[in-house]
Amino acid sequence: MNELTTEIIAALAQKQDLDEVFRHHLEIAINQLLQTELAEFLGYERYSYAGINLLRQFI
């Protein structure tokens, strides 16, 4: 089972609302998507040294 399935089963067992579980996993998925889009747009990953030379050209 993956993490989402485990959390859904735990929430159902404790009679909790599933909205929070889905909201949390949707937030994680959207953040990963945005980080991937940003890395693709910039042409390098965040905190990598690949973009240092690009930055120095503009300073």
Secondary structure, 3 states (H helix, E strand, C coil): CCHHHHHHHHHHHCCCCCHHHHHHHHHHHHHHHHHHHHHHHHCCCCCCHHHHHHHHHHC
